[in-house]
Amino acid sequence: MSKRRLLSEAFREERGTQKFDYLGHGSGVFSLMRLSREEIIQLREARGIYAVEDERINIAELPSARIADFVAAVAHVSATRV
């Protein structure tokens, strides 16, 4: 299974939504995360996860063993979104 597919399924399991299914259908090294600038800064400062402020993450460099940690961090910072 592709890393993109693993990532989208992990988000579906963690969040109970199909909102991140687009990740599994994309291609390439980078993907947009649809996070606000504030959420990206919070990921960087509180969780040590780097994303470019235009929302891009490097999926190719995300270790498969850390997908659950990444998803939990994104879920945490975006949980308060209205």
C-alpha positions as CSV (number, residue, x, y, z in Angstrom):
1,M,0.0,0.0,0.0
2,S,1.3,3.4,-0.9
3,K,2.4,5.9,1.8
4,R,-0.3,8.3,0.6
5,R,-3.0,5.6,1.0
6,L,-1.7,4.7,4.5
7,L,-1.8,8.4,5.4
8,S,-5.3,9.0,4.2
9,E,-6.5,5.8,6.0
10,A,-4.8,6.8,9.2
11,F,-6.6,10.2,9.1
12,R,-9.9,8.4,8.4
13,E,-9.4,6.2,11.4
14,E,-8.2,9.0,13.7
15,R,-10.7,11.6,12.7
16,G,-13.6,9.5,11.5
17,T,-13.9,11.6,8.4
18,Q,-13.1,11.3,4.7
19,K,-11.7,14.9,4.7
20,F,-8.2,13.7,4.1
21,D,-8.9,11.1,1.5
22,Y,-7.5,13.4,-1.1
23,L,-4.0,12.5,0.1
24,G,-4.5,8.9,-1.0
25,H,-5.5,10.0,-4.5
26,G,-2.6,12.4,-5.2
27,S,0.8,11.8,-6.6
28,G,4.2,13.2,-6.2
29,V,6.6,14.0,-3.4
30,F,4.6,16.9,-1.8
31,S,1.0,17.4,-0.8
32,L,-1.0,20.3,0.5
33,M,-2.4,19.7,4.0
34,R,-5.2,22.3,4.0
35,L,-4.1,23.7,7.4
36,S,-4.1,27.3,8.4
37,R,-0.9,29.2,8.9
38,E,-1.4,29.1,12.6
39,E,-1.9,25.4,12.6
40,I,1.3,24.9,10.6
41,I,3.2,27.1,13.1
42,Q,1.8,25.2,16.0
43,L,2.8,21.8,14.4
44,R,6.4,23.2,14.0
45,E,6.7,24.8,17.4
46,A,4.8,22.3,19.6
47,R,5.4,19.0,17.7
48,G,8.6,19.5,15.7
49,I,6.8,18.8,12.4
50,Y,7.8,21.0,9.6
51,A,5.4,22.1,6.9
52,V,6.0,25.0,4.5
53,E,3.6,27.8,5.4
54,D,1.9,27.4,2.0
55,E,0.6,24.0,3.5
56,R,3.0,21.7,1.7
57,I,4.5,18.6,3.4
58,N,7.0,16.2,2.0
59,I,5.1,12.9,2.0
60,A,8.0,11.0,0.5
61,E,10.2,11.8,3.6
62,L,7.5,10.9,6.2
63,P,8.6,7.6,7.7
64,S,5.8,5.0,7.4
65,A,6.5,4.1,11.1
66,R,5.7,7.7,12.1
67,I,2.4,8.1,10.2
68,A,0.3,7.6,13.3
69,D,2.3,10.2,15.2
70,F,2.0,12.7,12.3
71,V,-1.8,12.1,12.0
72,A,-2.3,12.5,15.8
73,A,-0.3,15.8,15.8
74,V,-2.4,17.2,12.9
75,A,-5.6,16.1,14.5
76,H,-4.6,17.8,17.7
77,V,-3.8,21.2,16.1
78,S,-6.8,21.2,13.9
79,A,-9.3,19.9,16.5
80,T,-10.2,23.4,17.6
81,R,-10.9,24.6,14.1
82,V,-14.4,25.9,13.7
